[in-house]
Amino acid sequence: MKNFIKSLIPPIALKTLQKIRFYRYGWKGDYATWQDAENDSIGYDSEKILQKVKTSMLKVKSGEAAYERDGVIFDEIQYSWQLLSGLMFASSVGKGALKVLDFGGSLGTSYYQNKFFLDKLDDVSWSIVEQKHFVDTGKKYFEDDKLKFFYDVSECIRQENPNVLLLSSVLMYIEKPYELLDTLLEYDFKYILIDKTQFSKSNERITLQIVPPSIYKGSYPCRSFKEATLKEYFIKHQYSILEDFHSYDDHDEFEFKGMIIEKVNNQNV
């Protein structure tokens, strides 16, 4: 599991990149393997990204900014209403309790995005599992009675017992996403919420994502899933796809989507 955490790419620049049409930036190539794309990548400076996100998130925490995404601050919160609907649905079934494991959740972007509504619930715990340097920073500057940071999933499960797994802009940056999912699904989450995930309009593809230097200098492999294949995976593991939705505007060759997924009651299988 620790190797999966280390392989996470921060969800920086997803929306910004979607809008950029410059030839040199965005998603390029069509690679046979993840390793082929990685060989053409230059990686990224994780420490610079962390400091950029930290600075922006501290402004959100203090009330100087309304919202942070990709290290960029905004005057208004840009909600993912479908994601919020999934969170509120899970809470209603749980009679006001919501316990989220936000895998790869940075320093709390999704938590602060939805904090106004989360604060209305009776019982909320939001746990982020991230790379070590993000967890170290999260514990020092952002952790409180609701928002917690963990180095691995098993530690989070033992302490918080979450019933909702959130995967936002994560799976497409994992070399072996189905192996990761195999590990995560062993914990038998009642609900899985997927958001900001890239799907190919044809077959699954591996491309190289090149970040504009105005955001940060970097490039790394990125996977566009085949939607039917991912859905079939969850159904095979006794989950039901309650709803799918668009997260962002479509690209010519792929689209960003999310899903609200519920564990099927074994008595009804």
Secondary structure, DSSP 4 states (H G I P E B T S, - for coil): -HHHHHTPPP-TTHHHHHH---TTSEEEEEESSHHHHHHH--EE-HHHHHHHHHHHHHHHHHTS-SEEETTEEESS----HHHHHHHHHHHHHTTTEEEEEEET-TTTHHHHHTHHHHTTSSEEEEEEE--HHHHHHHHHHT--SSEEEESSHHHHHHHH--SEEEEES-GGG-SSHHHHHHHHHTT--SEEEEEEEEEESSS-EEEEEEE-TTT-SEEEEEEEB-HHHHHHHHHHTTEEEEEEEE-SPPPSSEEEEEEEEEEPPGGG-
